[in-house]
Amino acid sequence: MSELALALQNFAIRDRNRALLKLDFSKLPSKHPYLMMLPQNLTEQVFAERIAALGGVIHRMVEAKAVVQDADGARVTVVENGREKLISARYVVGADGMQSLVRRSTGIEFDGAAYDASFVLADVRLDWPVGPTEVSLFFAPAGLVVVAPLPDGSYRVVATMDDAPEKPEIADIQALFDSRGPTKKRTRVLDLSWSSRFRVHHRLVRSYRKDRLFLMGDAAHVHSPAGGQGMNTGIIDAVVLGQLLGDVVNGVRPAADLDVYETLRRPAAQEVLELAGTMTDMALTRSAVKRFVRNLVLSVLNLNPFPKRRIALKLSGLSRAPLARLPAPSREPIAQTKPAAEPGLKLVA
């Protein structure tokens, strides 16, 4: 994956020409002290190739229509190639987004609300005065704009708008930079690859599990893109839950250990929501007094390496590393106390 990505070390929060807070990720306590910039389509490509190499199969264009469970397992009704079929499983994981059918089937509350503003997302070519070595978050009275360099030389732009057009055009993106970006040298939008709009919710499920049904990713937590926390949080959900389910199905852990998933991952999501929400609220404030105080506080923080390190750890996700580590099994592996060939013992994934 690293050969496809652009590795950056710098992140900055800016107010027009002024850098309020600059973070250096090269000093992170990690084997990978950098920001890895990689578009979602390439990330999905890397994952798909790895799954195929391990013998897995990804089924696309499959729609889940219903999910039910009982004491013996769960059943999902799906439609694939126009044909309806029933899939039975020991456990079901809902990684099916904010409108999750699995979550609705559990009845678990998805607490939170939507932001009033809409968001613009676009990939563009820029004459960009900041340059391709930094991820920049700009604060302005009109709203926020995030500019992130991509490996092909283009830039990913994320910005708030009170009422964004369905497909923002070059003039719309240019207006964002004119009202929020640097002024000493004008930014010019040279080309637009694609664009879209979306609305952002700030929500977290009350529980990550209902018996045999589990939730992860956007089905469990959604938030502002400020800070770039969403994808990584969902991926770590998958790693933790996948390891737990594999251990339980293979007899390494008792089924009771599946509760560890929520114990670890819900606090992590809560922290991410608080971080993204704080950054978004700071960016969207229209009060001149609050903007002055915000800029002053960030400027003072920028002079102190200790809070800067804490912020970098939060943005990198390293501060949440303990919430991604599985404890040892709560008791001896099942395989050591029950012979694998015991009549009636059948493990179904």
C-alpha positions in Angstrom: 0.0 0.0 0.0 2.8 2.4 0.8 4.1 2.5 -2.7 0.7 3.7 -3.9 0.4 6.4 -1.2 1.8 9.9 -0.6 3.5 10.1 2.8 3.2 13.5 4.5 4.6 14.7 7.9 2.8 18.0 8.3 -0.7 19.0 9.4 -1.7 22.6 10.0 -4.8 24.5 11.2 -4.8 27.9 9.5 -6.8 31.1 9.5 -6.3 32.5 5.9 -2.6 33.3 5.8 -1.9 32.6 9.4 -0.8 29.2 10.7 -2.5 28.8 14.1 -1.2 25.3 14.9 1.4 23.2 13.0 1.9 19.5 13.8 4.9 17.4 12.8 4.0 13.7 12.5 7.6 12.6 11.9 8.1 12.6 15.6 5.3 10.2 16.4 6.3 7.0 18.4 5.5 4.7 15.5 7.2 2.7 12.8 5.1 4.8 10.4 5.5 8.4 11.5 3.6 10.1 8.7 0.2 10.7 7.2 -0.5 8.2 4.4 -2.6 9.9 1.8 -4.5 7.3 -0.4 -7.9 7.7 -2.1 -10.7 5.4 -1.1 -10.8 3.6 -4.4 -7.1 2.6 -4.1 -7.6 1.6 -0.4 -10.5 -0.7 -1.5 -8.3 -2.1 -4.3 -5.5 -3.0 -1.9 -8.0 -4.7 0.5 -9.7 -6.5 -2.4 -6.4 -7.9 -3.7 -5.4 -9.0 -0.3 -8.7 -10.8 0.3 -8.4 -12.5 -3.0 -4.8 -13.6 -2.2 -6.1 -15.2 1.0 -8.8 -17.1 -0.8 -11.7 -14.8 0.1 -14.5 -13.7 -2.3 -16.2 -10.3 -2.3 -19.8 -10.4 -3.4 -20.9 -7.1 -4.9 -24.3 -5.9 -5.9 -25.9 -7.9 -3.1 -28.7 -6.3 -1.1 -29.7 -7.5 2.4 -33.5 -7.3 2.8 -34.1 -8.8 6.3 -32.1 -10.0 9.3 -33.5 -12.2 12.1 -31.8 -14.1 14.9 -32.6 -16.7 17.5 -30.7 -18.8 20.1 -29.2 -21.0 17.4 -28.0 -18.4 14.9 -28.9 -15.6 12.5 -30.4 -15.5 9.1 -30.1 -12.9 6.4 -32.3 -12.6 3.4 -30.4 -11.2 0.4 -31.1 -10.4 -3.2 -28.2 -11.2 -5.6 -28.6 -11.1 -9.4 -32.3 -10.7 -9.0 -32.6 -13.9 -7.0 -33.6 -14.0 -3.3 -31.8 -16.4 -1.0 -31.3 -17.0 2.7 -27.9 -17.1 4.4 -27.6 -18.7 7.8 -24.7 -17.9 10.1 -23.6 -18.1 13.6 -23.0 -14.4 13.8 -23.8 -11.4 11.5 -21.8 -8.2 11.3 -23.5 -5.0 10.1 -20.9 -2.9 8.3 -23.7 -1.5 6.1 -23.4 2.2 6.7 -25.4 4.9 8.4 -28.7 3.5 7.2 -27.7 0.1 8.4 -30.4 -2.6 8.1 -28.6 -4.7 10.7 -28.7 -1.9 13.2 -32.4 -1.3 12.5 -33.0 -5.1 13.0 -31.4 -4.9 16.5 -33.5 -1.9 17.6 -30.4 -0.3 19.1 -30.7 3.5 19.3 -28.4 5.6 17.1 -28.1 8.7 19.3 -27.1 12.1 17.9 -28.2 14.6 15.2 -27.2 16.0 11.9 -25.2 19.2 11.3 -27.1 22.0 9.7 -24.5 22.7 7.1 -23.9 20.5 4.0 -20.5 19.3 2.9 -18.7 19.5 -0.4 -16.2 16.8 -1.5 -14.1 17.2 -4.6 -10.8 16.1 -6.2 -9.2 19.0 -8.0 -6.0 20.2 -9.7 -4.7 23.4 -8.0 -2.3 26.2 -8.2 -1.9 25.9 -4.5 0.4 28.3 -2.5 0.7 26.0 0.5 2.2 23.3 -1.6 1.8 19.4 -1.6 3.6 18.7 1.6 0.9 19.5 4.2 -2.7 18.6 5.0 -4.4 21.9 5.8 -7.5 22.7 7.7 -8.7 26.3 7.2 -10.9 28.2 9.6 -13.0 31.1 8.2 -16.2 32.9 9.2 -17.8 31.3 6.1 -16.9 27.8 7.2 -14.1 25.2 7.1 -12.2 23.8 4.1 -9.7 20.9 4.3 -7.1 20.5 1.6 -5.2 17.2 1.3 -2.6 16.4 -1.3 -3.1 13.1 -3.2 -0.5 10.8 -4.8 -1.4 11.8 -8.4 -0.7 15.4 -7.7 -4.3 16.4 -7.2 -5.9 17.6 -4.0 -8.9 16.3 -2.0 -11.1 19.2 -0.9 -13.7 18.9 1.9 -15.7 22.0 2.9 -18.9 23.1 4.5 -21.6 25.1 2.7 -24.9 26.2 4.0 -26.6 24.7 0.9 -24.2 23.0 -1.4 -25.2 22.2 -5.0 -25.7 18.6 -5.9 -22.5 18.5 -8.1 -20.3 21.5 -7.2 -18.5 22.9 -10.2 -15.1 24.6 -10.6 -16.6 28.0 -9.8 -18.1 26.7 -6.6 -14.7 25.3 -5.4 -13.0 28.5 -6.5 -15.4 30.5 -4.4 -14.5 28.3 -1.4 -10.8 29.1 -1.7 -11.5 32.8 -2.4 -13.5 33.2 0.8 -11.5 30.8 3.1 -8.0 30.1 1.7 -4.8 32.1 1.6 -4.9 35.7 0.4 -1.3 36.6 -0.1 -1.2 34.5 -3.2 -4.6 33.5 -4.8 -5.4 29.8 -5.2 -6.5 28.8 -8.7 -8.7 25.7 -9.3 -7.3 24.4 -12.6 -9.4 21.3 -13.1 -12.1 19.3 -11.4 -12.1 15.4 -11.5 -15.3 14.8 -9.6 -17.4 16.3 -6.9 -20.4 15.6 -4.7 -22.2 16.9 -1.7 -23.3 15.1 1.5 -24.7 15.8 4.9 -22.9 14.8 8.1 -24.4 13.3 11.2 -22.9 13.1 14.6 -24.1 9.8 16.0 -23.1 6.8 18.1 -25.0 3.6 18.9 -25.8 2.8 22.5 -24.5 -0.7 22.0 -22.3 -2.5 19.5 -24.0 -5.8 19.9 -27.4 -7.4 20.2 -26.9 -11.1 20.9 -25.6 -12.5 17.5 -25.7 -9.2 15.6 -22.7 -6.8 15.7 -22.2 -3.3 14.4 -19.1 -1.6 13.1 -18.0 1.3 11.0 -20.6 3.9 9.9 -23.3 1.5 11.1 -22.1 2.2 14.6 -20.6 5.7 14.5 -20.7 8.7 12.1 -19.2 12.1 12.5 -17.7 15.1 10.7 -14.7 14.4 8.4 -12.7 17.0 10.3 -9.5 15.3 11.5 -9.8 12.4 9.0 -10.7 9.8 11.7 -13.6 7.9 10.1 -12.1 5.3 7.9 -9.3 4.2 10.3 -11.8 3.9 13.1 -14.0 1.6 11.0 -11.0 -0.5 9.9 -9.8 -1.0 13.5 -13.4 -2.0 14.4 -13.1 -4.7 11.7 -9.7 -5.9 12.9 -10.7 -6.2 16.5 -14.1 -7.8 15.8 -12.7 -10.1 13.2 -10.0 -11.4 15.5 -12.5 -12.0 18.3 -15.0 -13.8 16.1 -12.3 -15.9 14.6 -11.0 -16.9 18.0 -14.5 -17.8 19.2 -15.4 -19.8 16.1 -12.1 -21.6 16.2 -12.4 -22.4 19.9 -9.6 -20.2 21.1 -12.0 -18.0 23.2 -15.3 -18.5 24.9 -18.3 -16.7 23.4 -18.5 -14.4 26.4 -15.3 -12.7 25.2 -17.2 -11.2 22.3 -18.3 -8.5 24.8 -14.7 -7.2 24.7 -15.5 -5.7 21.3 -17.8 -3.1 22.7 -15.6 -2.6 25.7 -12.8 -1.6 23.5 -14.3 0.1 20.5 -17.2 2.2 21.8 -14.9 4.3 24.0 -12.6 4.7 20.9 -15.6 5.9 18.8 -16.7 8.3 21.6 -13.3 9.9 21.6 -13.3 10.2 17.8 -16.7 11.9 17.9 -15.6 14.3 20.5 -12.5 15.2 18.6 -14.2 15.6 15.2 -17.1 17.5 16.8 -14.8 19.9 18.7 -12.8 20.6 15.5 -16.0 21.1 13.5 -17.6 23.4 16.1 -14.5 25.4 16.3 -14.4 25.8 12.5 -18.1 26.7 12.1 -18.4 29.4 14.8 -19.7 32.7 13.4 -19.0 34.7 16.6 -16.1 37.1 16.2 -15.3 36.9 19.9 -15.2 33.1 19.8 -13.1 33.1 16.7 -10.6 35.5 18.4 -10.4 33.3 21.5 -10.1 30.1 19.4 -7.2 31.5 17.4 -5.5 32.8 20.5 -5.8 29.4 22.2 -4.4 27.6 19.2 -1.6 30.0 18.8 -0.6 29.5 22.4 -0.8 25.8 22.1 1.5 26.0 19.0 4.3 27.4 21.3 4.1 24.4 23.6 5.4 21.0 22.4 3.6 19.0 25.0 0.0 19.7 24.0 1.0 19.6 20.4 2.3 16.1 20.9 -1.0 15.1 22.6 -3.0 16.5 19.7 -0.8 14.7 17.2 -1.3 11.5 19.0 -5.1 12.0 19.0 -5.2 12.8 15.2 -2.9 9.9 14.4 -5.0 7.5 16.5 -2.0 6.4 18.5 -3.7 7.7 21.7 -6.4 5.1 21.2 -4.0 2.2 20.5 -4.9 0.5 23.8 -8.5 0.4 22.6 -7.4 -1.8 19.6 -5.5 -4.4 21.6 -7.2 -7.6 22.6 -6.7 -9.0 26.1 -5.8 -12.6 26.6 -8.7 -15.1 26.4 -10.8 -15.0 29.6 -10.1 -18.7 30.1 -8.2 -21.6 28.6 -8.9 -22.2 24.9 -11.9 -24.5 24.3 -9.7 -26.8 22.2 -7.6 -27.7 25.2 -10.6 -28.7 27.3 -12.8 -30.3 24.7 -11.5 -32.7 21.9 -12.1 -31.3 18.4 -13.8 -34.6 17.4 -16.3 -34.6 20.2 -19.7 -35.7 18.8 -22.1 -32.8 18.3 -19.4 -30.1 18.3 -19.8 -28.0 15.1 -18.5 -24.5 14.5 -20.2 -22.5 11.8 -18.8 -19.1 10.7 
